[in-house]
Amino acid sequence: MKKKPDFNIQMRTLRRRRLFLWFLVAIYIPMMWLVLHFGQSDRIAGVFFGIWVVLVAIAANFTAFCRCPACGNFFHMNGPIPMYLRHCLHCGMHISGDEKRNHFHKKS
């Protein structure tokens, strides 16, 4: 089954948002270590922490409210709490877009 170009663009957007979110989560410890080591001030660390929290909140919301290109529902939300899994919580589409890796298999 050939996928539409719009499908590929939506999947790329979804993957980029997820990558940015996990990048922000991964840089927290090294960032705080560097700030505390070179900044020599808890106030500076607090400012960096506040900026980091705001960025993570924005990235988490952008990622949570991204729609699945296959079913049109929110990819990471099925209820009030986002779950950042590698498949759509409604139709089971895998983040790679590969039908062989889908979580819910269609009956033939």
C-alpha positions as a printed Julia matrix, in Angstrom:
108×3 Matrix{Float64}:
  0.0     0.0    0.0
  1.49    3.31  -1.1
  1.24    6.09   1.46
  0.31    9.69   0.66
  3.0    12.4    0.85
  0.92   14.12   3.54
  1.17   10.95   5.64
  4.98   11.05   5.48
  5.07   14.73   6.44
  2.8    14.12   9.45
  4.89   11.15  10.6
  8.1    13.18  10.24
  6.54   15.98  12.32
  5.49   13.5   15.0
  8.96   11.94  15.13
 10.67   15.35  15.35
  8.45   16.44  18.23
  9.18   13.22  20.1
 12.92   13.57  19.45
 12.92   17.16  20.75
 11.06   16.1   23.92
 13.46   13.24  24.67
 16.43   15.49  23.89
 15.21   17.99  26.49
 14.77   15.22  29.06
 18.24   13.83  28.32
 20.1    17.15  28.67
 18.74   17.96  32.14
 21.46   16.29  34.26
 24.44   17.5   32.17
 22.95   20.99  31.93
 22.41   21.29  35.67
 25.87   19.91  36.42
 27.46   22.48  34.11
 25.37   25.33  35.51
 26.15   24.41  39.11
 29.83   23.83  38.35
 30.49   27.01  36.38
 27.71   29.26  37.65
 28.59   29.02  41.33
 25.11   30.27  42.22
 21.84   28.58  43.1
 19.93   31.51  41.62
 21.45   30.88  38.17
 20.65   27.18  38.52
 17.06   28.08  39.41
 16.72   30.25  36.31
 18.05   27.47  34.07
 15.78   24.96  35.77
 12.76   27.23  35.23
 13.58   27.67  31.55
 14.06   23.92  31.19
 10.68   23.18  32.86
  8.88   25.61  30.54
 10.54   24.09  27.46
  9.7    20.53  28.58
  6.08   21.51  29.26
  5.77   23.07  25.8
  7.43   20.11  24.08
  5.31   17.59  26.04
  2.1    19.36  25.04
  3.12   19.68  21.39
  3.99   15.98  21.35
  0.9    14.85  23.26
 -1.52   16.71  21.01
  0.0    15.56  17.72
 -2.52   13.64  15.63
 -2.03   10.2   14.13
 -2.0    10.43  10.32
 -3.77    7.06   9.99
 -6.8     7.49  12.28
 -6.81   11.23  13.05
 -6.9    10.81  16.84
 -4.2    12.02  19.21
 -1.21    9.69  18.8
 -0.11    9.7   22.45
 -3.42   10.32  24.26
 -6.29    8.02  25.05
 -7.88    9.78  27.99
 -6.53   12.64  30.09
 -2.97   11.33  30.55
 -0.46   11.23  27.66
  1.5     8.02  27.23
  4.56    8.48  25.04
  4.63    4.99  23.55
  5.92    4.03  20.13
  2.48    3.29  18.69
 -0.83    5.12  18.34
 -3.09    4.41  21.3
 -6.16    4.24  19.03
 -5.21    2.4   15.83
 -1.86    0.89  16.89
  0.23    2.45  14.13
  3.95    2.25  14.89
  5.98    5.47  15.04
  8.03    4.29  12.05
  4.9     4.07   9.88
  5.77    0.46   9.01
  2.6    -1.64   8.85
  4.5    -4.78   9.86
  5.35   -3.2   13.23
  1.82   -2.02  14.06
  0.62   -2.86  17.56
 -2.91   -3.87  16.61
 -3.01   -6.27  13.7
 -5.88   -6.14  11.22
 -7.74   -9.38  10.63
 -7.56  -10.53   7.02
